[in-house]
Amino acid sequence: MLSLAVAACLTLAQPGSDRVQSDPEAEGRYLADIRQLTFADDFAKAGEAYFSPDGSLVIFQAVPNPGEGVEPSPHYSMYIAELRSDGLHHTARISPDGSANTCGWFDPIHPGKVIFGSTLVPPSETEQPGYQRGSGRYRWAFPNEMEIVHGSYRVESSSGELSGETGDLVFERPGYTAECSYSPDARHILYSQVDNEKSDEQGKADADLWVYDTETGTHTPLVVQPGYDGGPFFSPDAKWICYRSDRRGDNLLQLYVGRLAYDDSGAITGIEQEYRLTDDADVNWAPYWHPSGKYLLFASSRVSHRNYEIFAVPFDSEDPGRVAEPVRVTFTSGFDGLPVFSRDGQWMMWTAQRGDDRDSKGKPSSQIWIARWNGIDFDADQTSSGG
């Protein structure tokens, strides 16, 4: 999910000598009223934020700033905050102390409920199998203790303060289980599962995509091809899912969509057909649907492995096999990725290192940003995006 779906030990690409120059005019075609939501004064790093259904709240993972001279935790905590026009308010941690957490998601039907991946306790191992590009500039760790859990939150009527806590397990499976998201009707939960028995000789994990039916308690495999499959999301009409895959085994993630198969009871039984949206020599990940279902945003190394940017790619359910040239959306030095939309499509939120914030070692700090979405015209923009 990164959904990234990004797991607890993600280290983002740092700007370097091959940084591109920012281009506010090009970026302004798509984004307006750009503002920063989290800051290094509060969080050593923050990212992978998602909107609540009504857009009034966000859920995100972050490492709190412990203060000068103190080393930050290596693990993300899970937070919920109120989203206002002037930023985030009443931020509350909902994950257990010391645990590693990732991939929070609001229940689309029941207010006050969320799900997210959590180890619940401090992970027992620090060097566990995961996904990592050869350069080591970013990686996903796969703690064996990671499970999908319920969470709850409350808004105090008198003060508006938020509070919350972790609840029970949604279900329990062996090995890393995370990168979860609900279907629009809250019946199904997509997730990524690492089968440790499928790891290769180098310990490289093989994550597969599954779906859990909350009505029947059934777990159904969806994508079990070799290579890391992760970061799944339902399309707005719940007929498709999008995800990233290391199908070729070269660490260059590509984007896929799969058409879901349902039985007469409305249960998902598998994927009817899979289609690849990107096929290049770049890392493409963190795909996310626009509410129209007509295109997706994603992060890519197309500009540079030291300067990830956000791109958009069209999707036509009548011609799902079409591979189109992506359109570049962000044009600012430093990492930009993990893009998501509000349910009404008016806002894009993402993780970036574009600000002045620095971590304890003086490196750019990943923080959460938001902007008004101006829309996109693929016919006009594919020739002028500079991608």
MIBA-884912 format. One record per atom (N, C-alpha, C): x, y, z. Coordinates in steps of 0.2 Angstrom, whole numbers, plus 5000, padded with zeros to 4 digits. Each point is the difference from the previous one (the first is absolute). Layout:
! residues N
XYZ/...
This chain:
! residues 387
500449945000/499650065000/500450065000/500249985002/500350035001/499650004997/499850035004/499549994998/500050015002/500750024997/500349984998/499649995001/499849985003/500249955004/500749995001/500350045005/500750005002/500149975007/500449965001/500049975007/500550045004/500149975006/500250045006/500750034999/500449964996/500750025000/500250034993/499650044997/500150034993/500550065001/500549994996/500550065000/499950034993/499850064999/499950034994/500750034996/499950004994/500650024996/500250075002/500650015001/500250075002/500350044994/499950064999/500250044995/500850005000/500350014994/500749994999/500250054994/500649984997/500350044995/499650004994/499549954999/499650014994/499350025001/500050055005/499350035001/499850044994/499450004999/499750044994/499850065003/500050054996/499750075003/499350005000/499750045005/499350005001/499750044994/499449994999/499650034994/499350025003/499950055004/499350025002/499550014995/500250034994/499550014995/499749934997/500549954999/499849944998/499549965005/500250015006/499749965006/499350045001/500050064998/499350045001/499549984995/500149964995/499549984996/499649955004/500249975005/499649945003/499950025007/500450045004/500050015007/500050075001/499550025005/499950075002/500050005008/500150065003/500050005007/500449955004/500649994998/500449955003/500250025007/499949955004/500250025007/500349945004/500450015005/500249945004/499649995006/499949945002/499649985005/500349975006/500649975000/500449985005/500750035000/500350005006/500650045000/500549965005/500750014998/500549975004/500050025007/499750055002/500050025007/499649955004/499549974997/499649955003/500249934998/500249994994/500149934998/500750004996/500449955002/500649994996/499949994993/499449964999/499849994993/499349985001/499650014994/499349985000/499849994993/499549954999/499849994993/499449954999/499949984994/499449964999/499450025003/499750054998/499450035003/499449984996/499449995003/499449994996/499450045004/499650024995/499450045002/499549955003/499650035005/499449975002/499550014995/499449965000/499550004994/499750075000/499950045005/499850075000/500550054999/500649985000/500650054999/500250045006/499749995006/500150045006/500649975004/500249944999/500549975003/500649974996/500649995002/500549964997/500349955004/500249954998/500349955004/500749994996/500650005004/500650004997/500549965005/500649984998/500549985004/500650055001/500350005005/500550055002/500449975006/500650035000/500549995005/500150075004/499850005006/500050065004/500750025001/500050075000/500750035002/500150005007/500549965002/500249995007/500350065004/500250054996/500450055002/500850004999/500350055001/500750014998/500449955004/500549974996/500449955003/499849935001/499349994999/499749935001/499949974993/500249944999/499949974994/499249984999/499750014994/499349994999/499949925000/499449985001/499949935000/500149984992/500249934999/500049984994/499349984997/499550005004/499349984998/499550054999/499650004996/499450044999/499549995005/499750055003/499450005004/499450024995/499449985002/499450024996/499650055003/499850064996/499750055003/499350024996/499650045003/499450034997/500050075002/499850044995/500050075002/499450034996/499750065003/499550044996/500350044995/499750004994/500350044994/499650065000/500350065000/499750064999/500350044995/499850064998/500350044994/500650025002/500250015007/500650025002/500549955002/499849944999/500549945002/499649955004/500549965004/499749955004/499950025007/499549975003/499950025007/499849945004/500150005007/499849955004/500349934998/500650004999/500349944998/500149955005/499849944999/500049955006/500349934997/500449975004/500349944999/499549945002/499949954995/499649955002/500349935000/500750004999/500349945000/500449985006/500149945002/500449995007/500750025000/500250025006/500750035001/500549954998/500550024996/500549964998/499949954994/499450004997/499849954995/500250034993/500049964995/500150034993/499449994997/499850064996/499450004997/500050034993/499549984996/500050034993/499349994997/499950044995/499449994995/499350005004/499850065003/499450015003/499550014995/499349995001/499550014996/499350005004/499650054998/499450025003/499549944998/499649985005/499449964998/499550054996/499849984994/499650044996/499350015002/499749955004/499350005002/499950025008/500549985004/499950015007/500550065003/499750065001/500450055003/500449985006/500650025002/500349985006/500449944999/500049974995/500449944999/500550004994/500649975002/500550004995/500349935000/500449984995/500549945000/500750034998/500549965003/500750014998/500449945001/500650004998/500549955001/500450025006/500049955005/500450015006/500349945003/500650015003/500349945003/499850005008/499650055002/499750005007/500650015005/500549974999/500650005005/500650024996/500650025003/500650014996/500249944996/500150014994/500249944996/500649965003/500049945000/500649965003/500650004996/500050014993/500650004996/500050074996/500650024999/500150064997/500349994992/500249944999/500249984993/499649944998/499450024997/499649954997/499950014993/499849944997/500050004992/499550064998/500250034995/499650064997/500150014993/499850064997/500150024994/500550065000/500549994996/500550065000/500350004993/500150064998/500350024993/500849995002/500449994995/500749995001/500350065003/499850064998/500350065003/499950015007/499549965003/499950015007/499650065002/499850044995/499750075002/499349995002/499749954999/499349995003/499949925001/499649985005/499949935001/499450005004/499649944999/499549985004/500249945005/499950015006/500149945005/499449965001/500149945001/499449965001/500049965007/499950045005/500049975007/499549945000/500249945003/499649945000/499450015005/500150055004/499450015005/499550054997/500150024994/499550054998/499349974998/499550025003/499349984999/499550064998/499549984997/499550064999/499550005007/499950065002/499750015006/499450054999/499550005005/499550055000/500350065004/499850064999/500150055004/499450055001/499950045005/499450045001/500350075002/499550054999/500250075002/499350035002/500150055004/499550045002/500150075000/499550044999/500150085000/499650025006/500350035005/499750035006/499650064998/499349995002/499550054997/500250075003/500350015006/500150075003/500650034997/500549964999/500750034998/500249994993/499749954997/500149984993/500749965000/500349985006/500649965000/499849934998/500649974996/499949934998/500449965005/499749945001/500449955003/499849934997/500449955001/499949944997/500449945003/499949944997/500449955003/500049944995/500449955001/500049944996/499649955003/499649974995/499549945002/500349934999/499649964999/500249934999/500249994993/500349944998/500249984994/499449994995/500050024994/499549994995/500049934998/500649974999/500149925000/500749995001/500249945001/500749985001/500349954995/500650024997/500349964995/500750005002/500449944998/500750005001/500450054996/500550035003/500550044996/499750074999/500350044996/499850074999/499450014996/499550045003/499350014997/499950075001/499950044995/499950075000/499750034993/500250064999/499850034994/499249994998/499650025005/499349985000/499650064998/499449994997/499550054998/499449974999/499450045001/499449975000/499750014993/499549964998/499650014995/499550065001/499750034995/499550065002/499549985005/499749934999/499549985005/500249975006/500650005002/500449985006/499949925000/499749974995/500049925001/500749974999/500450024996/500649974998/500650045002/500549975003/500750035001/500549974996/500350044996/500649984996/500650005005/500549964999/500650005004/500649964996/500650025002/500649964998/500349965005/500149944998/500349955005/500649974998/500550005004/500749974998/500049935002/500149954996/500149935001/500749995001/500249995006/500849995001/500249944997/499649954999/500249944997/500250014992/499850054997/500150024993/500650044999/500350025006/500650054999/500649964996/500350044997/500649974996/500649995004/500549974997/500649995004/500450065003/499950064998/500250065002/499650035006/499449965001/499650035005/499550054998/499950014993/499650054997/499349975001/499650045003/499349985001/499550004994/499549965000/499550004995/499450015003/499750064999/499450025002/499449994995/499549975002/499449994996/499450045002/499550014995/499450045002/499449955001/499750025006/499449965002/499450055001/499449975001/499450045002/499749965005/499850045005/499649975006/499350025000/499549955000/499350025000/499850005007/499850065003/499850015007/499349975001/499649984995/499449975002/500149925001/500449974996/500149935000/500649985004/500550045001/500649995003/500549964995/499950004993/500449974995/500550044998/500649974999/500650034997/500149974993/500050044995/500149984993/500650034997/500549964997/500650024997/499850044993/500350054999/499850044994/500650004995/500650025003/500650004996/500649965003/500249954998/500549965003/500649984995/500150054996/500549994995/500750015004/500649974997/500650015003/500250085000/500350025006/500250075000/499550035005/500250065003/499650045005/499550034996/499449995003/499350034998/499750035006/499950074999/499850045006/499650064998/499850045005/499750065000/499350004996/499649955001/499450004997/499450055002/499650024995/499550045002/499449994995/499450005002/499449994996/499950064996/499749994994/499850064996/499350025003/499850074998/499450025003/499449964999/500049974995/499449954999/500149935002/500649995003/500149935003/500049954995/500150014993/500149954995/500749984999/500450055002/500749994999/500550015006/500649975000/500550025005/500650034996/500450045003/500650024998/500649985005/500649994997/500549975005/500750014996/500549995004/500750004997/500349935000/500449984996/500349945000/500750004997/500449965004/500749984997/500049944996/499649994996/499849944996/500649984996/500550044998/500549984996/500649985004/500050015007/500549995005/500650044999/499950064997/500650054999/500050065005/499550005005/499950055005/499750064996/499950004994/499650064997/499349995000/499750025005/499349995001/499650034994/499549974997/499550024995/499350005003/499650044996/499350015003/499549954996/499549975004/499649954997/499350025002/499549984996/499350005002/499749934999/499549985004/499749944999/499250015001/499749964995/499350005000/499749955005/499650025005/499849955005/499449964998/500049945002/499549954999/499549995006/499450015000/499549995005/499549944999/499849975005/499549955000/499350045001/499549965000/499350025000/499850045007/500449985005/499950025007/500450075001/500450024995/500450065001/500749995002/500249945001/500649985003/500550004994/500650035002/500650004995/500349934999/500049974994/500349934999/500750004997/500250064998/500750004997/500050064995/500549994995/500150054995/499949974993/499650034996/499849974994/500650014995/500350065000/500550024995/500450055003/500750004999/500550055002/500350044995/500150065001/500350044994/500550055003/500650014997/500550045002/500050074997/500050055004/500050074998/500750034999/500549975002/500750034999/500449944998/500550014996/500549954998/500650034998/500450025005/500650044998/500649985005/500550045000/500649985004/500050055006/499550025002/499950045006/499649975006/500150035006/499649975006/499350045000/499549974999/499350035000/499649975006/499850045004/499649975006/499550055003/499749985005/499550045004/499450024995/499749964996/499550024996/499350025004/499750054997/499350015004/499550034995/499449985001/499550024995/499750075001/499950034995/499650065000/499349985001/499650045004/499349985001/499649994994/500250034994/499649984994/500249934997/500549975002/500249944998/500350004993/500250064997/500250014994/500850004999/500350015006/500750005000/500349995007/500649995001/500449995006/500650045001/500150025006/500750035001/500449955003/500750014999/500549955003/500750045000/500449975004/500750035001/500549964995/500550034998/500449974995/500750035000/500549964998/500750025000/500150024992/499550024996/500150024993/500550065000/500050045004/500450065000/500749985003/500049975005/500749985003/499849965006/500449955002/500049965006/500150045006/500350064999/500150055006/499550055000/499550004995/499550055000/499349974998/499749965004/499449974998/499450064999/499649994995/499550054999/499349964999/499550045000/499349974999/499850014993/499749944997/499850004994/499249985000/499750014994/499349984999/500049954994/499649955000/499949964994/499349984999/499750014994/499349994999/499849935000/499449985002/499749945000/499350004997/499949954995/499449994997/499849935001/499450005004/499849935001/499749964994/499950044994/499849974994/500649974996/500650035002/500649984996/500650005006/499949955005/500450005005/500849984999/500149974994/500649984998/500550064997/499750064999/500350054997/500650025004/500650014998/500650035003/500150074998/499950055004/500050074998/500650035003/500350054997/500550045003/499850045006/500349995005/499850045006/500150075000/499650045003/500150075001/500350025006/500550045000/500450025006/499550065004/500049995007/499550045003/500450055005/500649975003/500450055005/500650014996/500350065002/500650034997/500450045005/500249965005/500350035006/500649965002/500650035001/500649965003/499849965006/500249945001/499949965006/499449954999/500049955004/499549954999/499350025000/499649984995/499350015000/499649934999/499649985004/499749934999/499449995005/499749944999/499549985004/499450055000/499850014993/499450054999/499349975002/499650035002/499349985001/499550064999/499449984998/499550054999/499550005006/499750065001/499450005004/499449974996/499549985004/499449964996/499750044995/500050075001/499750044995/500450024994/500749985001/500550014995/500250074999/499950045005/500250075000/500750015003/500249965004/500750005003/500449944999/500750024999/500549955000/500450005006/500249955004/500450005005/500649954999/500650025002/500549954998/500650015005/500549965000/500650015004/500650034996/500350055003/500650034996/500550025005/500650024996/500650025004/500150074997/499550044998/500150064996/500150065005/499949995006/500050065005/500750015002/500050055005/500750015004/500149965006/499549955001/500149965006/500649954999/500449995006/500649965000/499949955005/500349945000/500049955005/500650015005/500149965004/500550015005/500750004997/500149974994/500649994997/500150064994/499550045000/500050064995/499849984993/499749945000/499749984993/499350024999/499750014994/499350024999/499649965004/499550025003/499549965004/499449994996/499749945000/499449994996/499450025004/499650044997/499450035004/499449994995/499450025003/499449994996/499850074997/499850004994/499850064996/499349994997/499750064999/499350004997/499950054995/499649994994/499950064995/499349984997/499850064998/499449994996/500149984993/499649954998/500149964994/499650044994/500450024995/499750044994/499849954995/500149945000/499749954995/500649994995/499849964995/500549984995/499749994993/500350024995/499849984993/500649964997/499949944999/500549954998/500250024993/499550014995/500250024993/500450065000/499950055004/500450064999/500650005004/500049965006/500650005005/500549954998/499949954997/500549954998/500650034996/499950054997/500550034995/500450055004/499750035006/500350055003/500249995007/500049945002/500149995007/500749995002/500550004995/500750005002/500249935003/499649955000/500249945003/500549964996/
